[in-house]
Amino acid sequence: MLQQTRVAAVMDHYAAFLRKFPDIPTLAKARENEVLAAWSGLGYYRRARALHRAANQVLRAHGGQLPQAATALMDLPGIGRYTGNAIASIAFHEPVPVVDGNVDRVLTRFLGRSLTQAELWNVAGELLERRQPGDFNQALMEFGATLCTPQSPKCGDCPVHALCATRGKMNGKRASSSNKVIQIDYMLARRAKSVYLVRRSASESLMPNMWELPQNGRSGKLLARLNHSITNNRYVVNVHEGTGELKAGRWIAISQLQQLALTGLTRKILRNLQIASFI
């Protein structure tokens, strides 16, 4: 969940997810739609699908026990070097380094030069406290997140300020930015205890098979306008009262929305309009 999502946005979802899927066998035996419904609101749904596939692979190939070595973890769907090393070092104390955006920035500033990916991993490995690799990796990431921040680093509070080559002047890799703003219109058709939703095609590159409100609903009264972001795109979302033709969808009971694999934007709209409450 923490891949590409802030800690604050994950906390409640994580607790609810574990209540529904308390162990690997339970997750593996669940239907994909159940997993997507529990994940809904976090975005990047390919992560949930990969997690579900990984649970199935662990159940089949490892008897339901998660591998402890980073190399074995990286054989699972959705787990690359960073995630595999993070799990192995934090959960199983394997002395392997991690490199994320925070670590990249800290090492770049500390050494005073841009580093290739290979160099970053080598330096992180050389600095690693091998007796407590999990604690060290978490501390280095937290150091970048709280002190050696992208903007206005807290150099006065930095424990290695005297050794730093740049005093916070280099930012490491900069995330790409976009000023692209897209307007999108949705239609909300509602009955006393249900709303009308459509399902995205299985061939969609983004959020396949997820449920959402029908688009192109400009004809009715404007019910809400809100902002939304997906990757580098920003959306101005208009929600109109449903007066148009209803087709290719179905009426969904409001009481069932929590169990449905809704897009994050649909959850946001329904929550904003106080039709349903979600995490």
WOCORCOR-V781008 format. One record per residue. N is the residue number from 1. RES is the residue in one letter. PHI is phi in whole degrees, -180 to 180 (NA if undefined). PSI is psi in whole degrees, -180 to 180 (999 if undefined). D_CENTER is the distance of its C-alpha to the mean C-alpha in Angstrom with 2 decimals. Layout:
# WOCORCOR-V781008
n->N res->RES phi->PHI psi->PSI d_center->D_CENTER
n->N res->RES phi->PHI psi->PSI d_center->D_CENTER
This chain:
# WOCORCOR-V781008
n->1 res->M phi->NA psi->-29 d_center->4.92
n->2 res->L phi->-81 psi->-5 d_center->5.56
n->3 res->Q phi->-71 psi->112 d_center->5.00
n->4 res->Q phi->71 psi->17 d_center->4.40
n->5 res->T phi->-138 psi->139 d_center->3.81
n->6 res->R phi->-69 psi->151 d_center->7.45
n->7 res->V phi->-57 psi->-44 d_center->9.42
n->8 res->A phi->-60 psi->-34 d_center->11.27
n->9 res->A phi->-78 psi->-18 d_center->8.72
n->10 res->V phi->-91 psi->-32 d_center->7.88
n->11 res->M phi->-51 psi->-55 d_center->11.60
n->12 res->D phi->-67 psi->-39 d_center->13.14
n->13 res->H phi->-62 psi->-40 d_center->10.71
n->14 res->Y phi->-62 psi->-46 d_center->11.20
n->15 res->A phi->-63 psi->-43 d_center->14.91
n->16 res->A phi->-67 psi->-38 d_center->15.26
n->17 res->F phi->-63 psi->-42 d_center->13.57
n->18 res->L phi->-69 psi->-31 d_center->16.02
n->19 res->R phi->-65 psi->-37 d_center->18.84
n->20 res->K phi->-81 psi->-37 d_center->18.45
n->21 res->F phi->-127 psi->80 d_center->17.85
n->22 res->P phi->-73 psi->-15 d_center->19.64
n->23 res->D phi->-151 psi->172 d_center->20.25
n->24 res->I phi->-64 psi->-45 d_center->19.70
n->25 res->P phi->-58 psi->-40 d_center->22.66
n->26 res->T phi->-63 psi->-44 d_center->21.55
n->27 res->L phi->-65 psi->-43 d_center->18.14
n->28 res->A phi->-63 psi->-37 d_center->20.00
n->29 res->K phi->-85 psi->-8 d_center->22.61
n->30 res->A phi->-74 psi->156 d_center->20.45
n->31 res->R phi->-75 psi->150 d_center->20.33
n->32 res->E phi->-58 psi->-39 d_center->17.28
n->33 res->N phi->-62 psi->-34 d_center->17.52
n->34 res->E phi->-66 psi->-41 d_center->17.42
n->35 res->V phi->-66 psi->-44 d_center->14.16
n->36 res->L phi->-64 psi->-38 d_center->12.61
n->37 res->A phi->-64 psi->-42 d_center->14.34
n->38 res->A phi->-69 psi->-27 d_center->12.98
n->39 res->W phi->-85 psi->-18 d_center->9.34
n->40 res->S phi->-53 psi->132 d_center->10.37
n->41 res->G phi->107 psi->-15 d_center->9.14
n->42 res->L phi->-95 psi->-19 d_center->5.36
n->43 res->G phi->75 psi->179 d_center->5.73
n->44 res->Y phi->47 psi->62 d_center->5.78
n->45 res->Y phi->-68 psi->-14 d_center->8.07
n->46 res->R phi->-61 psi->-26 d_center->9.61
n->47 res->R phi->-66 psi->-41 d_center->7.47
n->48 res->A phi->-67 psi->-41 d_center->9.17
n->49 res->R phi->-65 psi->-41 d_center->12.32
n->50 res->A phi->-65 psi->-39 d_center->12.39
n->51 res->L phi->-62 psi->-41 d_center->12.06
n->52 res->H phi->-65 psi->-44 d_center->14.85
n->53 res->R phi->-64 psi->-39 d_center->16.91
n->54 res->A phi->-63 psi->-42 d_center->16.63
n->55 res->A phi->-61 psi->-41 d_center->17.93
n->56 res->N phi->-64 psi->-40 d_center->20.73
n->57 res->Q phi->-67 psi->-40 d_center->21.60
n->58 res->V phi->-64 psi->-40 d_center->21.81
n->59 res->L phi->-66 psi->-43 d_center->24.00
n->60 res->R phi->-74 psi->-47 d_center->26.22
n->61 res->A phi->-95 psi->-19 d_center->26.59
n->62 res->H phi->-129 psi->17 d_center->26.22
n->63 res->G phi->63 psi->25 d_center->27.59
n->64 res->G phi->85 psi->2 d_center->24.37
n->65 res->Q phi->-103 psi->126 d_center->24.18
n->66 res->L phi->-65 psi->131 d_center->21.29
n->67 res->P phi->-58 psi->150 d_center->22.87
n->68 res->Q phi->-100 psi->-20 d_center->23.35
n->69 res->A phi->-88 psi->142 d_center->23.91
n->70 res->A phi->-59 psi->-41 d_center->21.29
n->71 res->T phi->-64 psi->-38 d_center->23.08
n->72 res->A phi->-72 psi->-37 d_center->22.97
n->73 res->L phi->-63 psi->-36 d_center->19.28
n->74 res->M phi->-72 psi->-8 d_center->18.64
n->75 res->D phi->-81 psi->-10 d_center->20.56
n->76 res->L phi->-87 psi->147 d_center->17.90
n->77 res->P phi->-57 psi->136 d_center->15.56
n->78 res->G phi->82 psi->1 d_center->12.17
n->79 res->I phi->-114 psi->115 d_center->13.58
n->80 res->G phi->-104 psi->-163 d_center->14.96
n->81 res->R phi->-64 psi->-45 d_center->17.12
n->82 res->Y phi->-62 psi->-53 d_center->14.81
n->83 res->T phi->-66 psi->-42 d_center->13.01
n->84 res->G phi->-61 psi->-45 d_center->16.44
n->85 res->N phi->-68 psi->-37 d_center->18.28
n->86 res->A phi->-63 psi->-47 d_center->16.10
n->87 res->I phi->-63 psi->-47 d_center->16.62
n->88 res->A phi->-64 psi->-39 d_center->20.24
n->89 res->S phi->-79 psi->-40 d_center->21.17
n->90 res->I phi->-79 psi->-45 d_center->19.65
n->91 res->A phi->-87 psi->-31 d_center->20.41
n->92 res->F phi->-125 psi->6 d_center->23.45
n->93 res->H phi->63 psi->27 d_center->24.85
n->94 res->E phi->-76 psi->132 d_center->25.12
n->95 res->P phi->-78 psi->76 d_center->26.10
n->96 res->V phi->-128 psi->144 d_center->23.54
n->97 res->P phi->-84 psi->167 d_center->21.82
n->98 res->V phi->-127 psi->149 d_center->18.27
n->99 res->V phi->-135 psi->112 d_center->17.51
n->100 res->D phi->-121 psi->-170 d_center->14.43
n->101 res->G phi->-61 psi->-36 d_center->14.83
n->102 res->N phi->-67 psi->-45 d_center->16.46
n->103 res->V phi->-64 psi->-42 d_center->18.82
n->104 res->D phi->-53 psi->-50 d_center->19.67
n->105 res->R phi->-65 psi->-44 d_center->20.73
n->106 res->V phi->-61 psi->-48 d_center->22.71
n->107 res->L phi->-69 psi->-38 d_center->24.58
n->108 res->T phi->-62 psi->-46 d_center->25.32
n->109 res->R phi->-68 psi->-42 d_center->26.80
n->110 res->F phi->-63 psi->-42 d_center->28.57
n->111 res->L phi->-88 psi->-19 d_center->30.29
n->112 res->G phi->78 psi->26 d_center->30.86
n->113 res->R phi->-157 psi->155 d_center->30.02
n->114 res->S phi->-72 psi->142 d_center->27.33
n->115 res->L phi->-122 psi->143 d_center->26.29
n->116 res->T phi->-72 psi->168 d_center->25.35
n->117 res->Q phi->-59 psi->-43 d_center->22.51
n->118 res->A phi->-62 psi->-42 d_center->25.27
n->119 res->E phi->-66 psi->-40 d_center->26.84
n->120 res->L phi->-59 psi->-48 d_center->23.71
n->121 res->W phi->-66 psi->-37 d_center->23.26
n->122 res->N phi->-66 psi->-44 d_center->27.03
n->123 res->V phi->-65 psi->-44 d_center->27.26
n->124 res->A phi->-61 psi->-37 d_center->24.43
n->125 res->G phi->-69 psi->-37 d_center->26.33
n->126 res->E phi->-69 psi->-35 d_center->29.60
n->127 res->L phi->-81 psi->-17 d_center->28.43
n->128 res->L phi->-56 psi->132 d_center->26.78
n->129 res->E phi->-82 psi->103 d_center->28.54
n->130 res->R phi->-73 psi->-20 d_center->29.24
n->131 res->R phi->-78 psi->-27 d_center->30.48
n->132 res->Q phi->-136 psi->63 d_center->27.26
n->133 res->P phi->-63 psi->-37 d_center->24.55
n->134 res->G phi->-65 psi->-46 d_center->21.67
n->135 res->D phi->-63 psi->-43 d_center->22.92
n->136 res->F phi->-63 psi->-47 d_center->23.56
n->137 res->N phi->-62 psi->-42 d_center->20.16
n->138 res->Q phi->-66 psi->-39 d_center->18.48
n->139 res->A phi->-65 psi->-41 d_center->21.22
n->140 res->L phi->-67 psi->-41 d_center->20.83
n->141 res->M phi->-67 psi->-42 d_center->17.12
n->142 res->E phi->-67 psi->-35 d_center->17.95
n->143 res->F phi->-59 psi->-45 d_center->21.01
n->144 res->G phi->-69 psi->-33 d_center->19.14
n->145 res->A phi->-76 psi->-28 d_center->16.75
n->146 res->T phi->-114 psi->-30 d_center->19.76
n->147 res->L phi->-113 psi->-56 d_center->22.91
n->148 res->C phi->-88 psi->61 d_center->22.57
n->149 res->T phi->-78 psi->161 d_center->20.28
n->150 res->P phi->-59 psi->-46 d_center->20.01
n->151 res->Q phi->-112 psi->139 d_center->22.39
n->152 res->S phi->52 psi->59 d_center->25.32
n->153 res->P phi->-61 psi->146 d_center->24.94
n->154 res->K phi->-89 psi->69 d_center->26.95
n->155 res->C phi->-64 psi->-29 d_center->29.48
n->156 res->G phi->-66 psi->-23 d_center->32.07
n->157 res->D phi->-100 psi->1 d_center->30.09
n->158 res->C phi->-75 psi->128 d_center->29.12
n->159 res->P phi->-73 psi->-14 d_center->30.81
n->160 res->V phi->-119 psi->25 d_center->31.32
n->161 res->H phi->-55 psi->-42 d_center->32.32
n->162 res->A phi->-67 psi->-23 d_center->35.77
n->163 res->L phi->-97 psi->-10 d_center->34.51
n->164 res->C phi->-74 psi->134 d_center->31.93
n->165 res->A phi->-77 psi->-23 d_center->33.22
n->166 res->T phi->-121 psi->-13 d_center->31.64
n->167 res->R phi->55 psi->45 d_center->31.11
n->168 res->G phi->81 psi->13 d_center->27.74
n->169 res->K phi->-85 psi->-17 d_center->28.97
n->170 res->M phi->-108 psi->143 d_center->26.63
n->171 res->N phi->-106 psi->0 d_center->22.94
n->172 res->G phi->70 psi->-150 d_center->21.86
n->173 res->K phi->-74 psi->135 d_center->19.64
n->174 res->R phi->-99 psi->133 d_center->18.97
n->175 res->A phi->-67 psi->140 d_center->15.97
n->176 res->S phi->-67 psi->146 d_center->17.46
n->177 res->S phi->-125 psi->160 d_center->18.07
n->178 res->S phi->-147 psi->140 d_center->19.37
n->179 res->N phi->-99 psi->12 d_center->21.62
n->180 res->K phi->-68 psi->124 d_center->21.33
n->181 res->V phi->-119 psi->128 d_center->21.57
n->182 res->I phi->-119 psi->133 d_center->21.77
n->183 res->Q phi->-94 psi->138 d_center->23.53
n->184 res->I phi->-139 psi->140 d_center->22.74
n->185 res->D phi->-117 psi->133 d_center->24.88
n->186 res->Y phi->-121 psi->156 d_center->24.28
n->187 res->M phi->-113 psi->131 d_center->26.98
n->188 res->L phi->-110 psi->108 d_center->26.93
n->189 res->A phi->-104 psi->127 d_center->29.67
n->190 res->R phi->-136 psi->139 d_center->30.22
n->191 res->R phi->-108 psi->-174 d_center->32.81
n->192 res->A phi->-57 psi->-43 d_center->33.70
n->193 res->K phi->-131 psi->21 d_center->31.16
n->194 res->S phi->-152 psi->161 d_center->29.03
n->195 res->V phi->-130 psi->157 d_center->27.08
n->196 res->Y phi->-97 psi->124 d_center->27.19
n->197 res->L phi->-128 psi->156 d_center->24.11
n->198 res->V phi->-120 psi->157 d_center->23.81
n->199 res->R phi->-107 psi->132 d_center->21.77
n->200 res->R phi->-67 psi->150 d_center->20.20
n->201 res->S phi->-66 psi->151 d_center->21.98
n->202 res->A phi->-66 psi->-18 d_center->20.95
n->203 res->S phi->-89 psi->-4 d_center->21.65
n->204 res->E phi->-63 psi->140 d_center->19.11
n->205 res->S phi->-75 psi->-28 d_center->16.87
n->206 res->L phi->-113 psi->129 d_center->14.03
n->207 res->M phi->51 psi->51 d_center->13.28
n->208 res->P phi->-62 psi->144 d_center->16.57
n->209 res->N phi->67 psi->8 d_center->18.39
n->210 res->M phi->-84 psi->154 d_center->16.34
n->211 res->W phi->-96 psi->144 d_center->18.64
n->212 res->E phi->-154 psi->171 d_center->19.15
n->213 res->L phi->-73 psi->152 d_center->22.12
n->214 res->P phi->-64 psi->143 d_center->24.76
n->215 res->Q phi->-89 psi->173 d_center->24.72
n->216 res->N phi->62 psi->54 d_center->27.82
n->217 res->G phi->-110 psi->47 d_center->29.15
n->218 res->R phi->-76 psi->-14 d_center->31.10
n->219 res->S phi->-72 psi->-30 d_center->34.38
n->220 res->G phi->-90 psi->180 d_center->33.87
n->221 res->K phi->-61 psi->139 d_center->33.67
n->222 res->L phi->-72 psi->119 d_center->30.67
n->223 res->L phi->-96 psi->-32 d_center->28.82
n->224 res->A phi->-162 psi->153 d_center->25.89
n->225 res->R phi->-135 psi->127 d_center->24.38
n->226 res->L phi->-144 psi->163 d_center->20.93
n->227 res->N phi->-101 psi->148 d_center->18.57
n->228 res->H phi->-150 psi->149 d_center->15.13
n->229 res->S phi->-128 psi->138 d_center->12.93
n->230 res->I phi->-133 psi->119 d_center->11.12
n->231 res->T phi->49 psi->-121 d_center->10.64
n->232 res->N phi->-98 psi->6 d_center->14.15
n->233 res->N phi->-98 psi->138 d_center->15.87
n->234 res->R phi->-110 psi->138 d_center->16.99
n->235 res->Y phi->-119 psi->139 d_center->18.49
n->236 res->V phi->-102 psi->115 d_center->21.41
n->237 res->V phi->-106 psi->121 d_center->21.32
n->238 res->N phi->-105 psi->132 d_center->24.72
n->239 res->V phi->-116 psi->121 d_center->25.25
n->240 res->H phi->-111 psi->152 d_center->28.85
n->241 res->E phi->-63 psi->136 d_center->30.98
n->242 res->G phi->-73 psi->109 d_center->31.39
n->243 res->T phi->-126 psi->-8 d_center->34.83
n->244 res->G phi->-85 psi->-176 d_center->34.32
n->245 res->E phi->-72 psi->136 d_center->34.79
n->246 res->L phi->-103 psi->120 d_center->32.47
n->247 res->K phi->-153 psi->157 d_center->31.95
n->248 res->A phi->64 psi->19 d_center->29.62
n->249 res->G phi->-137 psi->-161 d_center->27.77
n->250 res->R phi->-158 psi->158 d_center->28.64
n->251 res->W phi->-80 psi->131 d_center->29.06
n->252 res->I phi->-118 psi->129 d_center->26.53
n->253 res->A phi->-63 psi->136 d_center->27.64
n->254 res->I phi->-59 psi->-33 d_center->25.72
n->255 res->S phi->-66 psi->-17 d_center->25.97
n->256 res->Q phi->-99 psi->-4 d_center->23.99
n->257 res->L phi->-62 psi->-36 d_center->20.99
n->258 res->Q phi->-63 psi->-28 d_center->18.99
n->259 res->Q phi->-94 psi->0 d_center->19.44
n->260 res->L phi->-97 psi->147 d_center->18.61
n->261 res->A phi->-80 psi->85 d_center->15.61
n->262 res->L phi->-91 psi->149 d_center->15.30
n->263 res->T phi->-67 psi->155 d_center->13.27
n->264 res->G phi->-62 psi->-37 d_center->11.32
n->265 res->L phi->-67 psi->-40 d_center->14.23
n->266 res->T phi->-63 psi->-43 d_center->16.79
n->267 res->R phi->-58 psi->-44 d_center->15.62
n->268 res->K phi->-62 psi->-43 d_center->15.81
n->269 res->I phi->-65 psi->-49 d_center->19.26
n->270 res->L phi->-64 psi->-36 d_center->20.63
n->271 res->R phi->-70 psi->-42 d_center->19.66
n->272 res->N phi->-62 psi->-37 d_center->21.17
n->273 res->L phi->-88 psi->5 d_center->24.28
n->274 res->Q phi->59 psi->34 d_center->24.52
n->275 res->I phi->-84 psi->-36 d_center->24.82
n->276 res->A phi->-149 psi->152 d_center->22.35
n->277 res->S phi->-107 psi->134 d_center->20.43
n->278 res->F phi->-131 psi->167 d_center->16.88
n->279 res->I phi->-63 psi->999 d_center->14.53
